[in-house]
Amino acid sequence: MSDTHITRPLFDQVMVPNYAPLEMIPVRGEGSRVWDQEDNEYIDLTGGIAVNALGHAHPELITALTEQAQKLWHVSNIYTNEPALRLAQKLVDNTFAEKVFFANSGAEANEAALKLARRVAFDKFGIQKTEIIAFYQGFHGRTFFTVTAGGQSTYSDGFGPKPADITHLEYNDLSELEKVISDKTCAVILEPLQGEGGVLPITPEFAQGVRALCDKHNALMIFDEVQTGMGRTGELFAYMGLNVTPDIVTSAKALGAGFPIAAMLTKTCFAEHLKVGTHGTTFGGNPLACAVAGKAFDLINTQEMMSGVKHKEQLIRQHLEAINDEFSVFKEIRGAGLLLGAVLNEQYKDQAKTFFLESAQQGLLILVAGANVLRFAPALNISDDLIEQAMLKLKQAVKNIVNKDT
Ligand SMILES: Cc1ncc(COP(=O)(O)O)c(C=O)c1O
């Protein structure tokens, strides 16, 4: 088949229809710019949904990947490998964690976290302690365990009997959690900022309250930092800005800056419950993934990068406020660092997709989080100049929609 057949309609012919991709097919990227098959240029404020933390085709990541590609691609977990050990050492040196388990996706890291919490409870307290508390609008992945822990039952309905003993509560409502949590609870899983659920930040009081209640009931506190981790909020991990230390943190997305890899971070006293043979994955700790992630880690984990994220957050917020002053479309701008959400007001309720499509028409790639929130998750190293250009395009998109409306 020649390349002329590689077009969007082919997706509908040969791919499982669980996604609905845009008409344009991106073919190359550089920094925070992307080009499609027709060589149209777009500014990318999606970062591959908070993945491409260093933009596209970062030269140092290309070097890390290609150097490793000439040495060793895969060995299986019958052996360990140097890139995996180097990366684990960096994660241990720079976080609360003492032990690391590598996986391939956010869902798998969370699956490991939930299984670990159940196993710790089983070993230490017996068969009764299995309850997992999670939160509405939370998102933890699409394996059956993690999607059931996620806070939207429509995602887990229709696949037969669900993993049992998962309770959902209101996010940021400490008194509700206080009423429900008990000695039968083995873990509380939550995001430090609900990404997919609408870019909804946690309150520090809630985070600290969850910690205290977990301690009281011998439950593990699992922070799902798949979307917020690796510098996204202006901290290496978001927990660092909340004055809490979870028992387990999961990371994926930006960990490999575009190369698939995930990690579950925890302390030795919990990790030791996953004895040889209790859990595993063929590709976890793959040398190529770990080599790229190791380089990405060094590039992201700097003071300049973290303060840059906070500066760019302010820049984007100022522009969004200015757009709103002119066109009155947003009810609220929220989020942290470079994970920002613009919540549409009553007049434009549930029209996020319209703004997403019109932005693409203007050469701007943005995200939505649900039907009502525009989400921005650009590369952490996007330039101020490109942010300015992106915001001009967004302003034009908003103007077109508002004008159509009047
Ligand atoms: C907070 C959070 N957890 C877990 C996941 C699932 O990650 P993956 O799609 O890599 O399995 C996501 C993906 O969006 C996420 O945002």
The ligand as an SDF file (V2000), in Angstrom:
LIG
                    3D

 16 16  0  0  0  0  0  0  0  0999 V2000
   -4.1380   10.6080   36.6990 C   0  0  0  0  0  0  0  0  0  0  0  0
   -4.0520    9.5160   35.6820 C   0  0  0  0  0  0  0  0  0  0  0  0
   -3.8660    8.2560   36.0860 N   0  0  0  0  0  0  0  0  0  0  0  0
   -3.7710    7.2440   35.2180 C   0  0  0  0  0  0  0  0  0  0  0  0
   -3.8750    7.4650   33.8630 C   0  0  0  0  0  0  0  0  0  0  0  0
   -3.7650    6.3050   32.9110 C   0  0  0  0  0  0  0  0  0  0  0  0
   -2.5380    6.3310   32.2790 O   0  0  0  0  0  0  0  0  0  0  0  0
   -2.3230    5.4230   30.9800 P   0  0  0  0  0  0  0  0  0  0  0  0
   -3.2530    5.9250   29.9420 O   0  0  0  0  0  0  0  0  0  0  0  0
   -0.8650    5.6180   30.6500 O   0  0  0  0  0  0  0  0  0  0  0  0
   -2.6300    4.0250   31.3630 O   0  0  0  0  0  0  0  0  0  0  0  0
   -4.0690    8.7570   33.3910 C   0  0  0  0  0  0  0  0  0  0  0  0
   -4.2220    9.0210   31.9580 C   0  0  0  0  0  0  0  0  0  0  0  0
   -4.7290   10.0030   31.5200 O   0  0  0  0  0  0  0  0  0  0  0  0
   -4.1660    9.8140   34.3230 C   0  0  0  0  0  0  0  0  0  0  0  0
   -4.3570   11.0750   33.9240 O   0  0  0  0  0  0  0  0  0  0  0  0
  1  2  1  0
  2  3  1  0
  2 15  2  0
  3  4  2  0
  4  5  1  0
  5  6  1  0
  5 12  2  0
  6  7  1  0
  7  8  1  0
  8  9  2  0
  8 10  1  0
  8 11  1  0
 12 13  1  0
 12 15  1  0
 13 14  2  0
 15 16  1  0
M  END
$$$$
